Amino acid sequence: MDGLAVYLVEHGLVVKDGDTFGRDSRERFSARYQASDRFEGLPVLFCTDGSA
């Protein structure tokens, strides 16, 4: 996740809803945009590894 944060700072908001990312083929995370429950419905990037 730290790599994604650095990537977004360097390149801007280039991750699209449904994109996957990771350091290698065994480490894959899926990115989804959704409304935040904590921050009054602001859009947030929600990432999961698919194991949940």
mmCIF entry with sequence, helices, sheets and N, C-alpha, C, O atoms, coordinates in Angstrom:
data_MODEL
# 
_entry.id   MODEL 
# 
_entity.id                         1 
_entity.type                       polymer 
_entity.pdbx_number_of_molecules   1 
# 
_entity_poly.entity_id                      1 
_entity_poly.type                           'polypeptide(L)' 
_entity_poly.nstd_linkage                   no 
_entity_poly.nstd_monomer                   no 
_entity_poly.pdbx_seq_one_letter_code       MDGLAVYLVEHGLVVKDGDTFGRDSRERFSARYQASDRFEGLPVLFCTDGSA 
_entity_poly.pdbx_seq_one_letter_code_can   MDGLAVYLVEHGLVVKDGDTFGRDSRERFSARYQASDRFEGLPVLFCTDGSA 
_entity_poly.pdbx_strand_id                 A 
# 
loop_
_entity_poly_seq.entity_id 
_entity_poly_seq.num 
_entity_poly_seq.mon_id 
_entity_poly_seq.hetero 
1 1  MET n 
1 2  ASP n 
1 3  GLY n 
1 4  LEU n 
1 5  ALA n 
1 6  VAL n 
1 7  TYR n 
1 8  LEU n 
1 9  VAL n 
1 10 GLU n 
1 11 HIS n 
1 12 GLY n 
1 13 LEU n 
1 14 VAL n 
1 15 VAL n 
1 16 LYS n 
1 17 ASP n 
1 18 GLY n 
1 19 ASP n 
1 20 THR n 
1 21 PHE n 
1 22 GLY n 
1 23 ARG n 
1 24 ASP n 
1 25 SER n 
1 26 ARG n 
1 27 GLU n 
1 28 ARG n 
1 29 PHE n 
1 30 SER n 
1 31 ALA n 
1 32 ARG n 
1 33 TYR n 
1 34 GLN n 
1 35 ALA n 
1 36 SER n 
1 37 ASP n 
1 38 ARG n 
1 39 PHE n 
1 40 GLU n 
1 41 GLY n 
1 42 LEU n 
1 43 PRO n 
1 44 VAL n 
1 45 LEU n 
1 46 PHE n 
1 47 CYS n 
1 48 THR n 
1 49 ASP n 
1 50 GLY n 
1 51 SER n 
1 52 ALA n 
# 
_struct_asym.id          A 
_struct_asym.entity_id   1 
# 
_struct_conf.conf_type_id            HELX_P 
_struct_conf.id                      HELX_P1 
_struct_conf.pdbx_PDB_helix_id       AA1 
_struct_conf.beg_label_comp_id       ASP 
_struct_conf.beg_label_asym_id       A 
_struct_conf.beg_label_seq_id        2 
_struct_conf.pdbx_beg_PDB_ins_code   ? 
_struct_conf.end_label_comp_id       HIS 
_struct_conf.end_label_asym_id       A 
_struct_conf.end_label_seq_id        11 
_struct_conf.pdbx_end_PDB_ins_code   ? 
_struct_conf.beg_auth_comp_id        ASP 
_struct_conf.beg_auth_asym_id        A 
_struct_conf.beg_auth_seq_id         2 
_struct_conf.end_auth_comp_id        HIS 
_struct_conf.end_auth_asym_id        A 
_struct_conf.end_auth_seq_id         11 
_struct_conf.pdbx_PDB_helix_class    1 
_struct_conf.details                 ? 
_struct_conf.pdbx_PDB_helix_length   10 
# 
_struct_conf_type.id          HELX_P 
_struct_conf_type.criteria    ? 
_struct_conf_type.reference   ? 
# 
_struct_sheet.id               AA1 
_struct_sheet.type             ? 
_struct_sheet.number_strands   3 
_struct_sheet.details          ? 
# 
loop_
_struct_sheet_order.sheet_id 
_struct_sheet_order.range_id_1 
_struct_sheet_order.range_id_2 
_struct_sheet_order.offset 
_struct_sheet_order.sense 
AA1 1 2 ? anti-parallel 
AA1 2 3 ? anti-parallel 
# 
loop_
_struct_sheet_range.sheet_id 
_struct_sheet_range.id 
_struct_sheet_range.beg_label_comp_id 
_struct_sheet_range.beg_label_asym_id 
_struct_sheet_range.beg_label_seq_id 
_struct_sheet_range.pdbx_beg_PDB_ins_code 
_struct_sheet_range.end_label_comp_id 
_struct_sheet_range.end_label_asym_id 
_struct_sheet_range.end_label_seq_id 
_struct_sheet_range.pdbx_end_PDB_ins_code 
_struct_sheet_range.beg_auth_comp_id 
_struct_sheet_range.beg_auth_asym_id 
_struct_sheet_range.beg_auth_seq_id 
_struct_sheet_range.end_auth_comp_id 
_struct_sheet_range.end_auth_asym_id 
_struct_sheet_range.end_auth_seq_id 
AA1 1 THR A 20 ? ASP A 24 ? THR A 20 ASP A 24 
AA1 2 GLU A 27 ? ALA A 35 ? GLU A 27 ALA A 35 
AA1 3 PRO A 43 ? THR A 48 ? PRO A 43 THR A 48 
# 
loop_
_atom_site.group_PDB 
_atom_site.id 
_atom_site.type_symbol 
_atom_site.label_atom_id 
_atom_site.label_alt_id 
_atom_site.label_comp_id 
_atom_site.label_asym_id 
_atom_site.label_entity_id 
_atom_site.label_seq_id 
_atom_site.pdbx_PDB_ins_code 
_atom_site.Cartn_x 
_atom_site.Cartn_y 
_atom_site.Cartn_z 
_atom_site.occupancy 
_atom_site.B_iso_or_equiv 
_atom_site.pdbx_formal_charge 
_atom_site.auth_seq_id 
_atom_site.auth_comp_id 
_atom_site.auth_asym_id 
_atom_site.auth_atom_id 
_atom_site.pdbx_PDB_model_num 
ATOM 1   N N  . MET A 1 1  ? 0.820   -1.188  0.000   1.00 0.00 ? 1  MET A N  1 
ATOM 2   C CA . MET A 1 1  ? 0.000   0.000   0.000   1.00 0.00 ? 1  MET A CA 1 
ATOM 3   C C  . MET A 1 1  ? 0.866   1.254   0.000   1.00 0.00 ? 1  MET A C  1 
ATOM 4   O O  . MET A 1 1  ? 0.481   2.278   -0.567  1.00 0.00 ? 1  MET A O  1 
ATOM 5   N N  . ASP A 1 2  ? 2.027   1.177   0.631   1.00 0.00 ? 2  ASP A N  1 
ATOM 6   C CA . ASP A 1 2  ? 2.895   2.352   0.640   1.00 0.00 ? 2  ASP A CA 1 
ATOM 7   C C  . ASP A 1 2  ? 3.348   2.704   -0.773  1.00 0.00 ? 2  ASP A C  1 
ATOM 8   O O  . ASP A 1 2  ? 3.493   3.880   -1.108  1.00 0.00 ? 2  ASP A O  1 
ATOM 9   N N  . GLY A 1 3  ? 3.569   1.693   -1.594  1.00 0.00 ? 3  GLY A N  1 
ATOM 10  C CA . GLY A 1 3  ? 3.936   1.943   -2.984  1.00 0.00 ? 3  GLY A CA 1 
ATOM 11  C C  . GLY A 1 3  ? 2.836   2.651   -3.745  1.00 0.00 ? 3  GLY A C  1 
ATOM 12  O O  . GLY A 1 3  ? 3.119   3.518   -4.572  1.00 0.00 ? 3  GLY A O  1 
ATOM 13  N N  . LEU A 1 4  ? 1.582   2.299   -3.483  1.00 0.00 ? 4  LEU A N  1 
ATOM 14  C CA . LEU A 1 4  ? 0.453   2.963   -4.136  1.00 0.00 ? 4  LEU A CA 1 
ATOM 15  C C  . LEU A 1 4  ? 0.379   4.423   -3.720  1.00 0.00 ? 4  LEU A C  1 
ATOM 16  O O  . LEU A 1 4  ? 0.140   5.292   -4.559  1.00 0.00 ? 4  LEU A O  1 
ATOM 17  N N  . ALA A 1 5  ? 0.577   4.704   -2.450  1.00 0.00 ? 5  ALA A N  1 
ATOM 18  C CA . ALA A 1 5  ? 0.533   6.089   -1.973  1.00 0.00 ? 5  ALA A CA 1 
ATOM 19  C C  . ALA A 1 5  ? 1.596   6.933   -2.671  1.00 0.00 ? 5  ALA A C  1 
ATOM 20  O O  . ALA A 1 5  ? 1.315   8.046   -3.117  1.00 0.00 ? 5  ALA A O  1 
ATOM 21  N N  . VAL A 1 6  ? 2.808   6.407   -2.764  1.00 0.00 ? 6  VAL A N  1 
ATOM 22  C CA . VAL A 1 6  ? 3.890   7.126   -3.443  1.00 0.00 ? 6  VAL A CA 1 
ATOM 23  C C  . VAL A 1 6  ? 3.540   7.330   -4.914  1.00 0.00 ? 6  VAL A C  1 
ATOM 24  O O  . VAL A 1 6  ? 3.725   8.421   -5.454  1.00 0.00 ? 6  VAL A O  1 
ATOM 25  N N  . TYR A 1 7  ? 3.037   6.288   -5.559  1.00 0.00 ? 7  TYR A N  1 
ATOM 26  C CA . TYR A 1 7  ? 2.668   6.363   -6.971  1.00 0.00 ? 7  TYR A CA 1 
ATOM 27  C C  . TYR A 1 7  ? 1.616   7.451   -7.206  1.00 0.00 ? 7  TYR A C  1 
ATOM 28  O O  . TYR A 1 7  ? 1.722   8.219   -8.162  1.00 0.00 ? 7  TYR A O  1 
ATOM 29  N N  . LEU A 1 8  ? 0.611   7.518   -6.343  1.00 0.00 ? 8  LEU A N  1 
ATOM 30  C CA . LEU A 1 8  ? -0.447  8.521   -6.501  1.00 0.00 ? 8  LEU A CA 1 
ATOM 31  C C  . LEU A 1 8  ? 0.077   9.935   -6.281  1.00 0.00 ? 8  LEU A C  1 
ATOM 32  O O  . LEU A 1 8  ? -0.350  10.865  -6.966  1.00 0.00 ? 8  LEU A O  1 
ATOM 33  N N  . VAL A 1 9  ? 0.991   10.109  -5.338  1.00 0.00 ? 9  VAL A N  1 
ATOM 34  C CA . VAL A 1 9  ? 1.596   11.425  -5.115  1.00 0.00 ? 9  VAL A CA 1 
ATOM 35  C C  . VAL A 1 9  ? 2.398   11.845  -6.345  1.00 0.00 ? 9  VAL A C  1 
ATOM 36  O O  . VAL A 1 9  ? 2.337   13.001  -6.763  1.00 0.00 ? 9  VAL A O  1 
ATOM 37  N N  . GLU A 1 10 ? 3.143   10.913  -6.919  1.00 0.00 ? 10 GLU A N  1 
ATOM 38  C CA . GLU A 1 10 ? 3.994   11.227  -8.061  1.00 0.00 ? 10 GLU A CA 1 
ATOM 39  C C  . GLU A 1 10 ? 3.224   11.415  -9.363  1.00 0.00 ? 10 GLU A C  1 
ATOM 40  O O  . GLU A 1 10 ? 3.608   12.239  -10.194 1.00 0.00 ? 10 GLU A O  1 
ATOM 41  N N  . HIS A 1 11 ? 2.130   10.654  -9.555  1.00 0.00 ? 11 HIS A N  1 
ATOM 42  C CA . HIS A 1 11 ? 1.444   10.639  -10.847 1.00 0.00 ? 11 HIS A CA 1 
ATOM 43  C C  . HIS A 1 11 ? 0.027   11.207  -10.825 1.00 0.00 ? 11 HIS A C  1 
ATOM 44  O O  . HIS A 1 11 ? -0.587  11.360  -11.881 1.00 0.00 ? 11 HIS A O  1 
ATOM 45  N N  . GLY A 1 12 ? -0.491  11.518  -9.664  1.00 0.00 ? 12 GLY A N  1 
ATOM 46  C CA . GLY A 1 12 ? -1.861  12.015  -9.580  1.00 0.00 ? 12 GLY A CA 1 
ATOM 47  C C  . GLY A 1 12 ? -2.864  10.868  -9.511  1.00 0.00 ? 12 GLY A C  1 
ATOM 48  O O  . GLY A 1 12 ? -2.487  9.704   -9.378  1.00 0.00 ? 12 GLY A O  1 
ATOM 49  N N  . LEU A 1 13 ? -4.117  11.208  -9.600  1.00 0.00 ? 13 LEU A N  1 
ATOM 50  C CA . LEU A 1 13 ? -5.196  10.239  -9.450  1.00 0.00 ? 13 LEU A CA 1 
ATOM 51  C C  . LEU A 1 13 ? -5.402  9.476   -10.767 1.00 0.00 ? 13 LEU A C  1 
ATOM 52  O O  . LEU A 1 13 ? -6.332  9.757   -11.522 1.00 0.00 ? 13 LEU A O  1 
ATOM 53  N N  . VAL A 1 14 ? -4.521  8.515   -11.021 1.00 0.00 ? 14 VAL A N  1 
ATOM 54  C CA . VAL A 1 14 ? -4.555  7.769   -12.283 1.00 0.00 ? 14 VAL A CA 1 
ATOM 55  C C  . VAL A 1 14 ? -5.121  6.363   -12.112 1.00 0.00 ? 14 VAL A C  1 
ATOM 56  O O  . VAL A 1 14 ? -5.332  5.665   -13.105 1.00 0.00 ? 14 VAL A O  1 
ATOM 57  N N  . VAL A 1 15 ? -5.367  5.939   -10.896 1.00 0.00 ? 15 VAL A N  1 
ATOM 58  C CA . VAL A 1 15 ? -5.940  4.616   -10.646 1.00 0.00 ? 15 VAL A CA 1 
ATOM 59  C C  . VAL A 1 15 ? -7.446  4.688   -10.902 1.00 0.00 ? 15 VAL A C  1 
ATOM 60  O O  . VAL A 1 15 ? -8.146  5.530   -10.341 1.00 0.00 ? 15 VAL A O  1 
ATOM 61  N N  . LYS A 1 16 ? -7.922  3.794   -11.754 1.00 0.00 ? 16 LYS A N  1 
ATOM 62  C CA . LYS A 1 16 ? -9.349  3.766   -12.104 1.00 0.00 ? 16 LYS A CA 1 
ATOM 63  C C  . LYS A 1 16 ? -10.069 2.712   -11.265 1.00 0.00 ? 16 LYS A C  1 
ATOM 64  O O  . LYS A 1 16 ? -9.452  1.770   -10.768 1.00 0.00 ? 16 LYS A O  1 
ATOM 65  N N  . ASP A 1 17 ? -11.367 2.884   -11.116 1.00 0.00 ? 17 ASP A N  1 
ATOM 66  C CA . ASP A 1 17 ? -12.190 1.925   -10.394 1.00 0.00 ? 17 ASP A CA 1 
ATOM 67  C C  . ASP A 1 17 ? -12.028 0.550   -11.037 1.00 0.00 ? 17 ASP A C  1 
ATOM 68  O O  . ASP A 1 17 ? -12.226 0.398   -12.242 1.00 0.00 ? 17 ASP A O  1 
ATOM 69  N N  . GLY A 1 18 ? -11.667 -0.451  -10.232 1.00 0.00 ? 18 GLY A N  1 
ATOM 70  C CA . GLY A 1 18 ? -11.500 -1.806  -10.723 1.00 0.00 ? 18 GLY A CA 1 
ATOM 71  C C  . GLY A 1 18 ? -10.071 -2.168  -11.090 1.00 0.00 ? 18 GLY A C  1 
ATOM 72  O O  . GLY A 1 18 ? -9.781  -3.337  -11.345 1.00 0.00 ? 18 GLY A O  1 
ATOM 73  N N  . ASP A 1 19 ? -9.161  -1.178  -11.122 1.00 0.00 ? 19 ASP A N  1 
ATOM 74  C CA . ASP A 1 19 ? -7.755  -1.477  -11.404 1.00 0.00 ? 19 ASP A CA 1 
ATOM 75  C C  . ASP A 1 19 ? -7.179  -2.373  -10.319 1.00 0.00 ? 19 ASP A C  1 
ATOM 76  O O  . ASP A 1 19 ? -7.641  -2.358  -9.178  1.00 0.00 ? 19 ASP A O  1 
ATOM 77  N N  . THR A 1 20 ? -6.175  -3.148  -10.679 1.00 0.00 ? 20 THR A N  1 
ATOM 78  C CA . THR A 1 20 ? -5.440  -3.946  -9.703  1.00 0.00 ? 20 THR A CA 1 
ATOM 79  C C  . THR A 1 20 ? -3.991  -3.474  -9.699  1.00 0.00 ? 20 THR A C  1 
ATOM 80  O O  . THR A 1 20 ? -3.503  -2.914  -10.680 1.00 0.00 ? 20 THR A O  1 
ATOM 81  N N  . PHE A 1 21 ? -3.317  -3.707  -8.587  1.00 0.00 ? 21 PHE A N  1 
ATOM 82  C CA . PHE A 1 21 ? -1.933  -3.297  -8.452  1.00 0.00 ? 21 PHE A CA 1 
ATOM 83  C C  . PHE A 1 21 ? -1.246  -4.201  -7.446  1.00 0.00 ? 21 PHE A C  1 
ATOM 84  O O  . PHE A 1 21 ? -1.908  -4.923  -6.700  1.00 0.00 ? 21 PHE A O  1 
ATOM 85  N N  . GLY A 1 22 ? 0.068   -4.165  -7.425  1.00 0.00 ? 22 GLY A N  1 
ATOM 86  C CA . GLY A 1 22 ? 0.853   -4.952  -6.490  1.00 0.00 ? 22 GLY A CA 1 
ATOM 87  C C  . GLY A 1 22 ? 2.295   -5.021  -6.933  1.00 0.00 ? 22 GLY A C  1 
ATOM 88  O O  . GLY A 1 22 ? 2.632   -4.631  -8.051  1.00 0.00 ? 22 GLY A O  1 
ATOM 89  N N  . ARG A 1 23 ? 3.142   -5.515  -6.061  1.00 0.00 ? 23 ARG A N  1 
ATOM 90  C CA . ARG A 1 23 ? 4.570   -5.589  -6.371  1.00 0.00 ? 23 ARG A CA 1 
ATOM 91  C C  . ARG A 1 23 ? 4.890   -6.723  -7.337  1.00 0.00 ? 23 ARG A C  1 
ATOM 92  O O  . ARG A 1 23 ? 5.847   -6.623  -8.106  1.00 0.00 ? 23 ARG A O  1 
ATOM 93  N N  . ASP A 1 24 ? 4.103   -7.805  -7.311  1.00 0.00 ? 24 ASP A N  1 
ATOM 94  C CA . ASP A 1 24 ? 4.321   -8.929  -8.221  1.00 0.00 ? 24 ASP A CA 1 
ATOM 95  C C  . ASP A 1 24 ? 2.996   -9.643  -8.441  1.00 0.00 ? 24 ASP A C  1 
ATOM 96  O O  . ASP A 1 24 ? 1.963   -9.202  -7.938  1.00 0.00 ? 24 ASP A O  1 
ATOM 97  N N  . SER A 1 25 ? 3.015   -10.743 -9.191  1.00 0.00 ? 25 SER A N  1 
ATOM 98  C CA . SER A 1 25 ? 1.765   -11.434 -9.545  1.00 0.00 ? 25 SER A CA 1 
ATOM 99  C C  . SER A 1 25 ? 1.093   -12.097 -8.344  1.00 0.00 ? 25 SER A C  1 
ATOM 100 O O  . SER A 1 25 ? -0.103  -12.383 -8.397  1.00 0.00 ? 25 SER A O  1 
ATOM 101 N N  . ARG A 1 26 ? 1.829   -12.348 -7.270  1.00 0.00 ? 26 ARG A N  1 
ATOM 102 C CA . ARG A 1 26 ? 1.239   -12.962 -6.066  1.00 0.00 ? 26 ARG A CA 1 
ATOM 103 C C  . ARG A 1 26 ? 0.596   -11.930 -5.146  1.00 0.00 ? 26 ARG A C  1 
ATOM 104 O O  . ARG A 1 26 ? -0.267  -12.272 -4.338  1.00 0.00 ? 26 ARG A O  1 
ATOM 105 N N  . GLU A 1 27 ? 1.008   -10.682 -5.264  1.00 0.00 ? 27 GLU A N  1 
ATOM 106 C CA . GLU A 1 27 ? 0.481   -9.614  -4.417  1.00 0.00 ? 27 GLU A CA 1 
ATOM 107 C C  . GLU A 1 27 ? -0.391  -8.711  -5.280  1.00 0.00 ? 27 GLU A C  1 
ATOM 108 O O  . GLU A 1 27 ? 0.109   -7.780  -5.911  1.00 0.00 ? 27 GLU A O  1 
ATOM 109 N N  . ARG A 1 28 ? -1.677  -8.980  -5.311  1.00 0.00 ? 28 ARG A N  1 
ATOM 110 C CA . ARG A 1 28 ? -2.586  -8.184  -6.137  1.00 0.00 ? 28 ARG A CA 1 
ATOM 111 C C  . ARG A 1 28 ? -3.679  -7.606  -5.252  1.00 0.00 ? 28 ARG A C  1 
ATOM 112 O O  . ARG A 1 28 ? -4.289  -8.313  -4.450  1.00 0.00 ? 28 ARG A O  1 
ATOM 113 N N  . PHE A 1 29 ? -3.915  -6.317  -5.410  1.00 0.00 ? 29 PHE A N  1 
ATOM 114 C CA . PHE A 1 29 ? -4.978  -5.615  -4.705  1.00 0.00 ? 29 PHE A CA 1 
ATOM 115 C C  . PHE A 1 29 ? -5.918  -5.022  -5.734  1.00 0.00 ? 29 PHE A C  1 
ATOM 116 O O  . PHE A 1 29 ? -5.494  -4.635  -6.823  1.00 0.00 ? 29 PHE A O  1 
ATOM 117 N N  . SER A 1 30 ? -7.187  -4.950  -5.392  1.00 0.00 ? 30 SER A N  1 
ATOM 118 C CA . SER A 1 30 ? -8.189  -4.352  -6.253  1.00 0.00 ? 30 SER A CA 1 
ATOM 119 C C  . SER A 1 30 ? -8.587  -2.995  -5.685  1.00 0.00 ? 30 SER A C  1 
ATOM 120 O O  . SER A 1 30 ? -8.804  -2.863  -4.481  1.00 0.00 ? 30 SER A O  1 
ATOM 121 N N  . ALA A 1 31 ? -8.682  -1.991  -6.549  1.00 0.00 ? 31 ALA A N  1 
ATOM 122 C CA . ALA A 1 31 ? -9.046  -0.632  -6.132  1.00 0.00 ? 31 ALA A CA 1 
ATOM 123 C C  . ALA A 1 31 ? -10.491 -0.335  -6.530  1.00 0.00 ? 31 ALA A C  1 
ATOM 124 O O  . ALA A 1 31 ? -10.897 -0.577  -7.667  1.00 0.00 ? 31 ALA A O  1 
ATOM 125 N N  . ARG A 1 32 ? -11.241 0.180   -5.600  1.00 0.00 ? 32 ARG A N  1 
ATOM 126 C CA . ARG A 1 32 ? -12.636 0.583   -5.846  1.00 0.00 ? 32 ARG A CA 1 
ATOM 127 C C  . ARG A 1 32 ? -12.865 1.958   -5.235  1.00 0.00 ? 32 ARG A C  1 
ATOM 128 O O  . ARG A 1 32 ? -12.346 2.270   -4.163  1.00 0.00 ? 32 ARG A O  1 
ATOM 129 N N  . TYR A 1 33 ? -13.636 2.761   -5.918  1.00 0.00 ? 33 TYR A N  1 
ATOM 130 C CA . TYR A 1 33 ? -14.036 4.048   -5.359  1.00 0.00 ? 33 TYR A CA 1 
ATOM 131 C C  . TYR A 1 33 ? -15.409 3.877   -4.727  1.00 0.00 ? 33 TYR A C  1 
ATOM 132 O O  . TYR A 1 33 ? -16.291 3.230   -5.294  1.00 0.00 ? 33 TYR A O  1 
ATOM 133 N N  . GLN A 1 34 ? -15.578 4.456   -3.560  1.00 0.00 ? 34 GLN A N  1 
ATOM 134 C CA . GLN A 1 34 ? -16.877 4.405   -2.883  1.00 0.00 ? 34 GLN A CA 1 
ATOM 135 C C  . GLN A 1 34 ? -17.015 5.620   -1.989  1.00 0.00 ? 34 GLN A C  1 
ATOM 136 O O  . GLN A 1 34 ? -16.032 6.302   -1.698  1.00 0.00 ? 34 GLN A O  1 
ATOM 137 N N  . ALA A 1 35 ? -18.231 5.888   -1.555  1.00 0.00 ? 35 ALA A N  1 
ATOM 138 C CA . ALA A 1 35 ? -18.484 7.003   -0.650  1.00 0.00 ? 35 ALA A CA 1 
ATOM 139 C C  . ALA A 1 35 ? -18.034 6.621   0.751   1.00 0.00 ? 35 ALA A C  1 
ATOM 140 O O  . ALA A 1 35 ? -18.328 5.527   1.232   1.00 0.00 ? 35 ALA A O  1 
ATOM 141 N N  . SER A 1 36 ? -17.322 7.527   1.397   1.00 0.00 ? 36 SER A N  1 
ATOM 142 C CA . SER A 1 36 ? -16.803 7.286   2.739   1.00 0.00 ? 36 SER A CA 1 
ATOM 143 C C  . SER A 1 36 ? -17.907 7.319   3.782   1.00 0.00 ? 36 SER A C  1 
ATOM 144 O O  . SER A 1 36 ? -18.771 8.195   3.757   1.00 0.00 ? 36 SER A O  1 
ATOM 145 N N  . ASP A 1 37 ? -17.875 6.359   4.700   1.00 0.00 ? 37 ASP A N  1 
ATOM 146 C CA . ASP A 1 37 ? -18.779 6.388   5.846   1.00 0.00 ? 37 ASP A CA 1 
ATOM 147 C C  . ASP A 1 37 ? -18.260 7.349   6.903   1.00 0.00 ? 37 ASP A C  1 
ATOM 148 O O  . ASP A 1 37 ? -19.036 7.905   7.680   1.00 0.00 ? 37 ASP A O  1 
ATOM 149 N N  . ARG A 1 38 ? -16.973 7.540   6.932   1.00 0.00 ? 38 ARG A N  1 
ATOM 150 C CA . ARG A 1 38 ? -16.323 8.345   7.968   1.00 0.00 ? 38 ARG A CA 1 
ATOM 151 C C  . ARG A 1 38 ? -16.231 9.824   7.608   1.00 0.00 ? 38 ARG A C  1 
ATOM 152 O O  . ARG A 1 38 ? -16.272 10.669  8.502   1.00 0.00 ? 38 ARG A O  1 
ATOM 153 N N  . PHE A 1 39 ? -16.109 10.158  6.331   1.00 0.00 ? 39 PHE A N  1 
ATOM 154 C CA . PHE A 1 39 ? -15.874 11.532  5.903   1.00 0.00 ? 39 PHE A CA 1 
ATOM 155 C C  . PHE A 1 39 ? -17.032 12.082  5.088   1.00 0.00 ? 39 PHE A C  1 
ATOM 156 O O  . PHE A 1 39 ? -16.836 12.580  3.979   1.00 0.00 ? 39 PHE A O  1 
ATOM 157 N N  . GLU A 1 40 ? -18.215 11.994  5.622   1.00 0.00 ? 40 GLU A N  1 
ATOM 158 C CA . GLU A 1 40 ? -19.427 12.612  5.071   1.00 0.00 ? 40 GLU A CA 1 
ATOM 159 C C  . GLU A 1 40 ? -19.663 12.315  3.595   1.00 0.00 ? 40 GLU A C  1 
ATOM 160 O O  . GLU A 1 40 ? -20.048 13.203  2.834   1.00 0.00 ? 40 GLU A O  1 
ATOM 161 N N  . GLY A 1 41 ? -19.433 11.068  3.190   1.00 0.00 ? 41 GLY A N  1 
ATOM 162 C CA . GLY A 1 41 ? -19.749 10.656  1.829   1.00 0.00 ? 41 GLY A CA 1 
ATOM 163 C C  . GLY A 1 41 ? -18.743 11.062  0.773   1.00 0.00 ? 41 GLY A C  1 
ATOM 164 O O  . GLY A 1 41 ? -19.003 10.869  -0.414  1.00 0.00 ? 41 GLY A O  1 
ATOM 165 N N  . LEU A 1 42 ? -17.599 11.618  1.159   1.00 0.00 ? 42 LEU A N  1 
ATOM 166 C CA . LEU A 1 42 ? -16.573 11.959  0.179   1.00 0.00 ? 42 LEU A CA 1 
ATOM 167 C C  . LEU A 1 42 ? -16.077 10.691  -0.509  1.00 0.00 ? 42 LEU A C  1 
ATOM 168 O O  . LEU A 1 42 ? -16.018 9.634   0.120   1.00 0.00 ? 42 LEU A O  1 
ATOM 169 N N  . PRO A 1 43 ? -15.724 10.777  -1.777  1.00 0.00 ? 43 PRO A N  1 
ATOM 170 C CA . PRO A 1 43 ? -15.219 9.586   -2.458  1.00 0.00 ? 43 PRO A CA 1 
ATOM 171 C C  . PRO A 1 43 ? -13.845 9.193   -1.923  1.00 0.00 ? 43 PRO A C  1 
ATOM 172 O O  . PRO A 1 43 ? -12.974 10.042  -1.732  1.00 0.00 ? 43 PRO A O  1 
ATOM 173 N N  . VAL A 1 44 ? -13.663 7.906   -1.685  1.00 0.00 ? 44 VAL A N  1 
ATOM 174 C CA . VAL A 1 44 ? -12.382 7.379   -1.204  1.00 0.00 ? 44 VAL A CA 1 
ATOM 175 C C  . VAL A 1 44 ? -11.981 6.189   -2.057  1.00 0.00 ? 44 VAL A C  1 
ATOM 176 O O  . VAL A 1 44 ? -12.821 5.552   -2.693  1.00 0.00 ? 44 VAL A O  1 
ATOM 177 N N  . LEU A 1 45 ? -10.695 5.898   -2.063  1.00 0.00 ? 45 LEU A N  1 
ATOM 178 C CA . LEU A 1 45 ? -10.175 4.734   -2.762  1.00 0.00 ? 45 LEU A CA 1 
ATOM 179 C C  . LEU A 1 45 ? -10.106 3.596   -1.758  1.00 0.00 ? 45 LEU A C  1 
ATOM 180 O O  . LEU A 1 45 ? -9.357  3.670   -0.784  1.00 0.00 ? 45 LEU A O  1 
ATOM 181 N N  . PHE A 1 46 ? -10.887 2.538   -1.988  1.00 0.00 ? 46 PHE A N  1 
ATOM 182 C CA . PHE A 1 46 ? -10.974 1.390   -1.105  1.00 0.00 ? 46 PHE A CA 1 
ATOM 183 C C  . PHE A 1 46 ? -10.236 0.240   -1.773  1.00 0.00 ? 46 PHE A C  1 
ATOM 184 O O  . PHE A 1 46 ? -10.567 -0.146  -2.895  1.00 0.00 ? 46 PHE A O  1 
ATOM 185 N N  . CYS A 1 47 ? -9.242  -0.306  -1.091  1.00 0.00 ? 47 CYS A N  1 
ATOM 186 C CA . CYS A 1 47 ? -8.424  -1.367  -1.690  1.00 0.00 ? 47 CYS A CA 1 
ATOM 187 C C  . CYS A 1 47 ? -8.534  -2.645  -0.884  1.00 0.00 ? 47 CYS A C  1 
ATOM 188 O O  . CYS A 1 47 ? -8.463  -2.627  0.345   1.00 0.00 ? 47 CYS A O  1 
ATOM 189 N N  . THR A 1 48 ? -8.710  -3.763  -1.589  1.00 0.00 ? 48 THR A N  1 
ATOM 190 C CA . THR A 1 48 ? -8.798  -5.068  -0.934  1.00 0.00 ? 48 THR A CA 1 
ATOM 191 C C  . THR A 1 48 ? -7.892  -6.060  -1.650  1.00 0.00 ? 48 THR A C  1 
ATOM 192 O O  . THR A 1 48 ? -7.555  -5.884  -2.821  1.00 0.00 ? 48 THR A O  1 
ATOM 193 N N  . ASP A 1 49 ? -7.510  -7.095  -0.931  1.00 0.00 ? 49 ASP A N  1 
ATOM 194 C CA . ASP A 1 49 ? -6.681  -8.130  -1.542  1.00 0.00 ? 49 ASP A CA 1 
ATOM 195 C C  . ASP A 1 49 ? -7.497  -9.320  -2.008  1.00 0.00 ? 49 ASP A C  1 
ATOM 196 O O  . ASP A 1 49 ? -6.930  -10.304 -2.484  1.00 0.00 ? 49 ASP A O  1 
ATOM 197 N N  . GLY A 1 50 ? -8.795  -9.254  -1.883  1.00 0.00 ? 50 GLY A N  1 
ATOM 198 C CA . GLY A 1 50 ? -9.659  -10.310 -2.365  1.00 0.00 ? 50 GLY A CA 1 
ATOM 199 C C  . GLY A 1 50 ? -9.812  -11.497 -1.433  1.00 0.00 ? 50 GLY A C  1 
ATOM 200 O O  . GLY A 1 50 ? -10.572 -12.415 -1.741  1.00 0.00 ? 50 GLY A O  1 
ATOM 201 N N  . SER A 1 51 ? -9.122  -11.510 -0.310  1.00 0.00 ? 51 SER A N  1 
ATOM 202 C CA . SER A 1 51 ? -9.222  -12.642 0.597   1.00 0.00 ? 51 SER A CA 1 
ATOM 203 C C  . SER A 1 51 ? -10.350 -12.494 1.611   1.00 0.00 ? 51 SER A C  1 
ATOM 204 O O  . SER A 1 51 ? -10.657 -13.444 2.331   1.00 0.00 ? 51 SER A O  1 
ATOM 205 N N  . ALA A 1 52 ? -10.961 -11.340 1.681   1.00 0.00 ? 52 ALA A N  1 
ATOM 206 C CA . ALA A 1 52 ? -12.031 -11.102 2.656   1.00 0.00 ? 52 ALA A CA 1 
ATOM 207 C C  . ALA A 1 52 ? -13.366 -11.596 2.139   1.00 0.00 ? 52 ALA A C  1 
ATOM 208 O O  . ALA A 1 52 ? -14.378 -11.477 2.830   1.00 0.00 ? 52 ALA A O  1 
# 
